[in-house]
Amino acid sequence: MKPNKYILFLTILANVLMFSAANAQTDSAIGEISGKVLDEQQNAFPYATVSLLNAKDSTTVKGTLTADNGTYQLKEIKQGNYLIAIYVVGYKKVFKGPYSISADKKSHNLGNVQLATDAKELKGVEIVKQKPLIERQIDKTVINVENSALAAGNTALDILQKSPGVTVDKDGKISLKGKQGVTIMLDGKPTYLSAEQLANLLRSTEGNAIQSIELITNPSAKYDAAGNSGIINIKLKKNRNYGTNGSVLGGVGYGRYYKANGGLNLNHREKKINIFGNYDYGRNKGFGSTDIRRVNNTATDQTYFDQTNGNIRRRNNSNYKGGIDYFINDKNTIGFAFNGYNANGKNASDVLTLIGDQPFKTDSSVVAQNPNKYKYTGMSYNLNYKGTIDSLGQEITIDADYSEHIGRQDNNFNNKYLNNLGQPAKPDYIFRNATPSTTKIWAGKTDYTYPINKEMKLEVGLKSSFVETDNNFIFENYENNQWQNDVKRSNQFLYDENINAAYANLNKKFKTTSVQLGLRAEQTNSKGNSVTESKIVNRHYLNLFPSVFINQELSKDHEMGLSYSRRIDRPDYGSLNPFIYYLDLYSYRFGNPFLKPQYTNAFELSYSYKKTLNVTFGYSHTTDVMSDVLLTDTAKKTIFISNQNLATQDAYNLNVSYPIQITKWWSSNNNFTGFYNDFKTPDLLGKPFQSGRLAFNFNTTQTITVNPTFNIEWSGFYQSKQVYGTILIDPQYGIDLGINKSFLDKKVNIKLAANDLFKMQKSVITSALSSQNYVVNERWESQVFRLTCTYRFGSNDIKAARQRSGSSESEGRRVKSGK
């Protein structure tokens, strides 16, 4: 009998709850100190820094921030005597205590503590103002973690969860102002990790190693002009401690099939050298189904297709990276880093297509078995240098990168034609194709920062990249008991690209206003060569990408910002290949060598209240929109996807992010995004086309803290009906549930999670074109139960690897690396 997954999950949950309760009763050495902070008008004071100090030597033990209602809690305090320090820039520092934590007295409530304005003036002495914990800069929001009590006793993931506008779900997936797909960087370098691997890395990075966290929703001219996603950049401090630390992770999961994953992360620091590396492995077996019902209309008749496709996927993947930093002296550092991945797998696909001239009538059918296998590998190398020229902030960085990505997919199609009686109607049609590909990327960049004065800074930089891709498509038919090449369907596509860029940013700080002006120039040379078809597309163009950022502090609690930037999105290298890729006999897709890049002008108006309630209104206008177009070929009676440039898209969005601390044990994080995307093109299937629809997304995460080492979390999302180009997507929704339990001073963490608990997630796609009659239903193995264990070891004070912003980051994102 197949075990009931709900009963299994609830049984494990009950056992963990009972174990947690028993463990909490025996851990009598843990205490708690709480209270509330008020300002000079007796109002709640949010985001005040509260530190727990050792009464003996005043060293910081841990820290936190007050919530919106001014309350705070310091939990998991060991036996001993402590002081409480409360501090906000511009106010007198308050010390309370000492307080004793013992088996007889585990908790203290300090009640209300009122802060007073610090009016002290020191004549003849220049007072350097300490940076606030959260500050809104001209093109980003910065959380200044260094020298903050928030860093003590917290990990990078813990600190991110406290950052305004950031949502971290129970799996460690990060959203910025309601937008997923955020680029996470460490010291300006993309991590290229999966959500699970990234969460493990952030849990392994102690808050004491972090200098600041930058939230960038509209990137400036310093960043590549490609892409419109936001960026979260975690800047690490220079390490003054030495030793070795790391973490090891193992997990299992079950949906329809079993899954497993594991990983190891290590870092070793000495006085002159820092060595780092990690390895992660995943093994996954999953299931997906696609059902397509469509009507092929011609001037003389109609043909009805009812297609069912079941797919079992097996995948093995590994990611690894390593490197070394050499500290020449306090001002000069050189480093070398490499990272790679290896993914391989195979799919077993069974397709049944029923064909008739009337609905639900079968005149003939096609039974197909379409297995395939694939393998993708990639390696990247980075050599870097950083030099600090003076103590005023003048510095230069240099990066040189090389990466190579190799892939191959082999597909087999075995089609049997049957009549209405289920008997063979004509000979089987058997064919196969192979798609070997190679991509090589060379890139180099240099960045220079020059502080003109205390209120003005200039940033300039140069970058060049060179890309070579070779995509081959080999199509063979099985005839006369042997494989024969089909020269009409085989093709080789070569693509070369060179981008040269230069940028300048000028920052100026006034009393309550900040302004940043930026300009980036990118000169692109590309050549697409369809060797078999003798088609060559050459392009040479120069683009300017200006950016403007203005931030205004209205008062202590109110800020507004206005930004503008011009961006570009280039097609990924595979989308330019014109070969036809078959999904089955009647479904296929093909690339477009004439696909042009799209350009976006983006505007954003933002408002922040007490650094907590964040409201953003955005508008963008995109020309030559690249879009997947799903159409039917009435002559061949097939359905296909192609890449095309629709004329324009006007996008409007309103985002509201508001975290709420309902009680001391219940916190809620909520994000709402409403948007309207208007697509327009003058010619699609011979006539003008326009599609637009008002839509919204809402997600919420509720966290229940049972005790300092145990919490329960559930999250839900709802996505309304949306339109993208020529396709309509029905509403989607789901609920996830998870529990976390920590042991051994938080060095061991066990997590039990259920994705899509009630198995509600699916995708239903229809056409926004009245002439296209199809319905595509997709389901996947969304309901998965997972158990994960993480163990962190070694020194908690050493700095993680010095990450570099490689010069090939945007080019690497355009390489597809497997299924």
C-alpha positions, 0 to 999 in steps of 0.5 A: 500500500502506498503510504499517505504523505500527509499522515507521514508528514504530520507524524514527523511534525508531532515527534519534532514538536514533542522532542522540542518541548522536552529539550526546552524543559531541560535547557534551563541555562537559556534566558531572555531579556525584553523591553520597549524603547520610546522616543522623547515624545513617548512614541515607539522607537523602531530600529533602535540598536539594543546590545547585550553586554557581558557585565564583566568586561562590556564585550558584546554578546549579541544584539538586535533591533527594536520592532515597529512598536519599539519592542525587542527581545534578546533570547537564548542567553546563557547563565551570567551577568549582563548589561543592556545598551540602547543606542541610536545616532543623535540620542544619548546612549542608555545602559541598564543593569546588571541583570543576572540570568540563572536557573532561578531567574531566567527572564527580565522585562525592562519595561519602557526605556525613553531616549533623550536627544544628545545636545552635547557640542564639542567646540573645536572638534570635528564630529564624525557621524556614525552611519545609521544601520539602514540608510537610503542612498542615491541608487540603493538601500544600504544596511550597515552591518559593520559595528552594529550589534545586529551582526553579533550572533546572527548569520547573513540569512538572518540579517537579510530577513530583517532588511526592508523590502526583502522576503526570505521564504522557508527554503531560503528563496529571496525576493526583493520588493516582491520580485523573484529572480534577484541576483545575489552577489558577494563582494560584487560577484554573482554566486551562480548557486541554486536557491538551496545552495545559496541559502546554505552559503548564507547560513554559513556566513556569520554576521560578524564577517559582513560590512554592509548589505546593498539592495539595488532595485534599479542598477546604475551605470557601473553594472552591465546594461543587460537585465532588469532584475534587482541586485542584493550585494553582500559586502564582506569585511576584511578578516582580522581573525585566522583559522578554519570553518565550514559547513556540511549539509545533507538532505532527502526528499519525496514527492512522487519519487525520492530525491537527495542532496548534499554539500560541503563548504570550507574556508581557511585564513592565515595572515597572508593567504585565504583559501576557500572551496565548496562542493554541492551534489544533487540527485533528483527523479521527478515527473511532469505531464503536459496535456494539449487540446487544440483545433487546427482550422483551415478554410475547408475543415477542422482537425481536433488534437488531444495530446497527453504527454507523461515525462519521467526525469532523472537528473544528477548535478554537481557544483564546485568552486575554489580559490585563493587570495594573497594579501600582499599588504594592507592595500594590495590583494591578488586572487584566483578563483574557479567554479564549475558545474556538471549536469547530466540526466535522461528523460523518458517521455510517452506521448499519446495523440488522438486525432479526429474531425470532431470533438472527442472522436478518434479517427487515428492516433499516434503513439510515441516513445521519445527518450532523451539524455543530456550532459552539460559542463562548465568551467570559469576562471577569474584572476583579480587584483584590488589596490587601495591607493589612499585612505580617502577611498581612492582604489582600483580593481582589475579582473580577467576571466575565461569560461567554457561551457560544453553541452550535448542533448540526444533526442529519439522519436519513435512514432507509431501510426494507428487507425481508429481500430488501434491497428497500424495505419502506416510505417513507423516514423523514427528519427533522432537529433543531437545538439552539441554546443560549445561556448567560450567567453573571454572578458576583462574589466577595470574599475577606478574610484576617485573621491573628489571631496567628502561630498562628491565621488567619481567612479569610472571603468572599462570592460571588454568581452569576446564570445564564441559559440558553436551550435550544431544540430544533427537530424537523422532518419531511420530508413532501411535499417540504418540512420541517415543524415537529413541535410535539409533539417541539419544545421550548424550555427556559429555566433561571435560577439564582442562588447566594449564598454565604458562608464562614469558615475558622479555622486553628489551629497547635499544636506538632505538630497543626494544625486547620482548621474551615470552614463554607460556606453556599450559598443557591440559587434556580432556575427551570426552564421548559419553555415548550412543555410548560408545565412550571415547576420552582421550587426555593429551598434553603439548604445548609450545608457544614461541613469539618474538617481535622486533621493530626498529625506523629507523628515526622520520618518519619510523618504522619497526617491526617483530614478531613471535608467536605460537597459538592454536585453540581448537574446541568449545564444541558443535562441539565435540558432534557427534549428528546429527542436522537436518536443514530439511529432506535432510540437516543436520550437526553433530559434531566430537568427534575426532576433534583435535585442530589446531596449527598456527605459525604466522609471521608479518612484519610491516612498519609505515610512520609518524604513519599514513600509516601502511603496514603489511605483514603476513604469517602463517602456520596452521596444523590440520586445523579445517574446516566445510566440506560441502559434499553430501551423495550419498547413502542417497541423502542428503547434510551435514556439518561436522567438520574435520581436514584438513591437513595444511593451508598456509596463506599470507596477505598484509594489507594497512591502510591509513586515508586521510584528503581530506579537513577540512570537508571531511575525508576518511578512507581506508583499503585494504587486499590481501590474499592467503589461501592454504588448503591441505589434503592427503585424502578427499573422498579417494584422495588428495585435495588442494584449494587456491585462491588469494583474497582481501577485500577493505572497505572505509568510507567517513565522511562529517562534515556539522557543529560541531554537524552534519555529514553524513557518507557512507561506502562501502565494496567489498569482492572478490571471496574466498575459504575456505576449500571445499567451494567457496564463490562468491563476496560480497559487500554493501553500508551503509549510516548514519547521526548523529546529536548532541544536548545539548552540545553533551549529546543527539545524534540522528542517522539515518542509512541505512544498505545495502542501495541498498539491494545488500548483499547475499551469493552464495556458491559452491563446490571446489570439482569437484565431488560435484555439488551444489549451495547454495543461501542465503539472509537475512534481510540485508537492515535495516533502524534504528533510535537511540537516546542516552542521556548521563547524570551526571558527565563527569569526573568520571571513568567508572567501574574498569574492570578486565581481567577474568580468563575464557575469552578464555573458555567462547568464546567457548560456543555457546549462541544461534542463 
